[in-house]
Structure formats: structure tokens, C-alpha cells
Amino acid sequence: MRILLSATLALAASASATLADGHSDKCFVDATDPFDLSAEQVVELYACMEGKMLAGYTKGDNPVAAAYRGWAVTSTRPAVAGPHGDRFLQTFANDVAAEQYLKFEDEGVVMPAGSVLAKESFKLGKEGKPVRVGPLFIMTKGEAGVAPDTADWIYSAVQPNGKPMKIKQSFCHNCHVGWEDSDMLAYPLEEVRVSN
């Protein structure tokens, strides 16, 4: 999985400079609706944004922010699924989660305790504005009974400046409960999932 991500990013690296529009520290794209971008444009945009996301998330001391880039990537490129405020998401699964998660099963899923998923995010700016880094969304599966109101999932997030983001567990869970049969997992869109 990590090789696939590296290859995808290497292909996009040369084209990513066009997104900067003369601003070496900002990424621009000529669109305000994320659904107007082609797959190639998304790959280019991700190549421009990935370093900014990692640099921001790791300004703090969150252990997931420091480790997630070494985990299994679950999609060939970021995509917008609708939730998370029309942000592009790229999900990474730790070693405990990866085997089960990458099956992308819809029913009867039970993720093992210790599973952690980290979702990078970025969002298109308004017209003439640069693309913005969004939070690093994190889902951690606890031991049975640790969080019965959220099916033992603990939701958290890291802001783009590395600081913890205040998260109301019920806010996240009330959306994720829509995927109860797959242990609250809303997988990446089918067209971007990595193959097993």
C-alpha cells in the first residue's frame, strides 16, 4: 500500500508546481466545487498539500500525527465522500486495523481493539483563495466497554496547527452510526479504494 501511494505521488510531483500559481507556500486550483476536479487534478493537489498537512499536524505532540504516515494508505488518492464538510480525505490504517479495514466489508465487521484510523483532510478555498489544510480526524477502537455509547470508538482530531481539536463524541458517532453493520466505518469511495 505504501508503495502505491509513493508511486502516485511521484507521478504528480512534477505537475504540482502549476498549482502553486507563483506562491511557493500556497496551493491554488481553478475550482471552488470539489466535485468539479478530475482525478488527475486531485492527485496534483494532494502532491501540493501533503507536506503542509504533515507539517501542521506534527507541530503538536499528538502521537498519531507523528506516526500515521508510516501506516497503510487505504485509497489511491483523496476523495470527497460528503461528510466532513466537503473536505478531501485520505485515510491511513495502523497495523492493528489494516488487515480488517482493507477488506472494505459492509456487514459483520468487528474491528480489533487498538485499531486506529487517521484521515488527512483539505478543502478548496473560495474563489481566488488557496486550498486549506483541514483537521486530521482520528478514530481509535478501545477495549470492549470503554466507550459503550460510541461502540467503543473514540473520536478525536488534530487541528492544522497541531493543537487538539475539541470533539463531541456524540456528534461524530451520530454520523458514523449510519454504518453500524461495518462497525461504524465509512470507507473511502469505491472508485479510489486500494485493491487487496
Secondary structure, 3 states (H helix, E strand, C coil): CHHHHHHHHHHHHCCCHHHHCCCCCCCCCCCCCHHHCCHHHHHHHHHHHHHHHHHHHCCCCCHHHHHHHHCEECECCCECCCCCCCCEEEEEECHHHHHHHCCCCCCCCCCCCCCEEEEEEEECCCCCCCCEECCEEEEEECCCCCCHHHCCEEEEEECCCCCECCCCHHHHHHHHHHHHHHCCCCCCCHHHECCC
